[in-house]
Amino acid sequence: MVKSQKINQWSHEGKPTVLSSGEWILLASTWKLTDNSAKVIVSEDKGLTWYERGAVNVPEEDRDFDEHMIVEKKDGSLWMLLRTKYGIGESLSYDRGRSWSPLVLSKIKHPNARFFIRRLHSGNLLLVKHGPLDIKTGRSHLMAFLSRDDGRS
């Protein structure tokens, strides 16, 4: 583990996610330079220092933009959704982002385009994507979905 690395070493998107433990997680990518390119960068001191904790490998043939988002589920696991050439892939971590399950196709149908997922203050999950949940559309019909059951529906 290397602490205090400069955060601009990686390409990163968005704001950090604050976990129930108080840790900040920032998602970063090394794009197509390495395996395990969908990285989880962590700060345990409110952003003063950062280190790489773990990463999800997106197979090279499925990689495109390596854009990923993460939510902490109510059981403490981390759910990562990733943009791939085939749509949305997903992976789970049960150890705060150190190790991840193999990437699998998500049940959320989506084109190769950006999407958004975040936990709201209400505890519900907000997902913004193109088209209905069960239909893969083109980059049109942007829709918002609310999940009251931690992303199961």
VMD Tcl script that draws the C-alpha trace (Angstrom):
set ca {
  {0.00 0.00 0.00}
  {1.40 3.36 -1.03}
  {-0.04 6.28 0.92}
  {-0.02 9.93 -0.08}
  {0.14 9.29 -3.80}
  {-0.84 12.29 -5.83}
  {-4.43 11.85 -6.88}
  {-3.79 13.24 -10.37}
  {-1.79 10.09 -11.17}
  {-5.11 8.55 -12.15}
  {-7.99 9.71 -14.33}
  {-10.90 10.11 -11.94}
  {-14.55 11.04 -12.26}
  {-16.98 12.60 -9.84}
  {-17.07 13.19 -6.13}
  {-15.95 10.76 -3.44}
  {-18.42 8.39 -1.84}
  {-18.33 8.56 1.96}
  {-18.75 5.11 3.48}
  {-20.46 4.37 6.80}
  {-16.94 3.87 8.23}
  {-16.09 7.50 7.40}
  {-13.66 6.47 4.66}
  {-13.80 8.38 1.39}
  {-13.74 6.36 -1.82}
  {-12.84 7.95 -5.11}
  {-13.06 5.93 -8.30}
  {-10.21 6.20 -10.76}
  {-9.09 4.57 -13.98}
  {-5.81 3.90 -15.64}
  {-7.91 3.55 -18.79}
  {-6.53 0.96 -21.14}
  {-3.00 0.96 -19.71}
  {-3.27 -1.95 -17.27}
  {-5.41 -4.79 -16.03}
  {-7.44 -3.99 -12.91}
  {-8.03 -0.56 -14.37}
  {-11.29 0.23 -12.50}
  {-9.60 1.38 -9.31}
  {-10.83 2.21 -5.82}
  {-8.79 5.01 -4.22}
  {-9.35 5.55 -0.47}
  {-8.74 8.32 2.03}
  {-9.00 7.56 5.74}
  {-8.24 11.18 6.71}
  {-10.95 13.15 4.86}
  {-8.95 13.66 1.69}
  {-5.51 14.58 3.05}
  {-3.90 11.37 1.76}
  {-5.07 8.75 -0.69}
  {-4.03 5.22 -1.58}
  {-5.15 2.53 -3.98}
  {-7.11 -0.12 -2.09}
  {-8.28 -2.46 -4.85}
  {-9.57 -2.68 -8.40}
  {-11.90 -4.55 -10.73}
  {-10.50 -6.06 -13.89}
  {-12.47 -5.27 -17.02}
  {-11.32 -7.73 -19.70}
  {-9.52 -5.85 -22.48}
  {-12.07 -6.91 -25.11}
  {-14.88 -5.37 -22.99}
  {-13.10 -2.13 -22.04}
  {-14.10 1.17 -23.47}
  {-14.05 4.13 -21.13}
  {-13.51 2.45 -17.74}
  {-16.13 4.65 -16.11}
  {-17.51 3.17 -12.92}
  {-19.71 4.13 -9.99}
  {-20.06 2.64 -6.54}
  {-22.64 2.49 -3.76}
  {-22.40 1.01 -0.30}
  {-25.21 -1.45 0.24}
  {-27.07 -1.63 3.54}
  {-25.16 -4.82 4.48}
  {-21.84 -2.94 4.12}
  {-20.84 -4.51 0.81}
  {-19.78 -2.30 -2.08}
  {-21.58 -2.56 -5.42}
  {-19.65 -1.29 -8.42}
  {-21.37 -0.69 -11.74}
  {-19.06 -0.23 -14.75}
  {-19.49 1.06 -18.27}
  {-18.37 -1.57 -20.77}
  {-18.67 -2.13 -24.51}
  {-21.70 -4.38 -23.85}
  {-23.48 -2.03 -21.43}
  {-23.26 -2.17 -17.63}
  {-21.12 -4.70 -15.80}
  {-21.13 -5.18 -12.04}
  {-18.89 -6.43 -9.27}
  {-19.19 -6.74 -5.47}
  {-16.72 -6.30 -2.63}
  {-17.29 -7.62 0.88}
  {-14.03 -6.25 2.33}
  {-14.43 -2.48 1.81}
  {-12.97 -2.55 -1.73}
  {-9.83 -4.62 -1.25}
  {-11.02 -7.53 -3.40}
  {-13.82 -7.76 -5.95}
  {-15.94 -10.49 -7.51}
  {-15.36 -11.16 -11.22}
  {-17.12 -8.67 -13.49}
  {-20.49 -9.91 -14.76}
  {-23.18 -8.47 -16.99}
  {-25.67 -6.46 -14.95}
  {-29.41 -7.08 -15.21}
  {-29.70 -3.33 -15.83}
  {-29.95 -3.01 -19.62}
  {-28.05 -0.02 -21.00}
  {-26.11 1.10 -24.08}
  {-22.39 1.82 -23.99}
  {-22.97 5.23 -22.41}
  {-22.56 6.97 -19.07}
  {-25.07 6.37 -16.30}
  {-25.42 7.56 -12.71}
  {-26.17 5.77 -9.42}
  {-26.02 7.22 -5.92}
  {-27.56 6.67 -2.51}
  {-29.86 9.52 -1.51}
  {-30.18 10.94 2.01}
  {-33.48 9.04 2.23}
  {-31.53 5.76 1.94}
  {-33.01 4.99 -1.47}
  {-30.84 4.48 -4.55}
  {-31.20 6.80 -7.54}
  {-30.26 5.40 -10.96}
  {-30.25 7.57 -14.10}
  {-29.88 5.73 -17.41}
  {-31.17 5.60 -20.97}
  {-34.51 3.84 -21.40}
  {-36.42 1.35 -19.20}
  {-34.54 -0.97 -16.84}
  {-35.18 -4.10 -18.89}
  {-34.68 -2.67 -22.39}
  {-31.37 -1.74 -24.00}
  {-32.01 1.43 -25.96}
  {-29.74 3.84 -27.75}
  {-28.56 7.06 -26.16}
  {-32.04 8.50 -25.80}
  {-34.96 8.56 -23.39}
  {-32.96 9.43 -20.28}
  {-34.91 8.13 -17.27}
  {-34.52 8.16 -13.48}
  {-35.34 5.17 -11.24}
  {-35.67 4.91 -7.48}
  {-34.91 1.72 -5.56}
  {-36.20 1.31 -2.01}
  {-34.70 -2.22 -1.67}
  {-30.97 -1.61 -2.17}
  {-31.03 -2.11 -5.94}
  {-32.92 -5.41 -6.10}
  {-35.78 -3.66 -7.95}
}
mol new
graphics top color blue
foreach p $ca { graphics top sphere $p radius 0.5 }
foreach p [lrange $ca 0 end-1] q [lrange $ca 1 end] { graphics top cylinder $p $q radius 0.2 }
display resetview
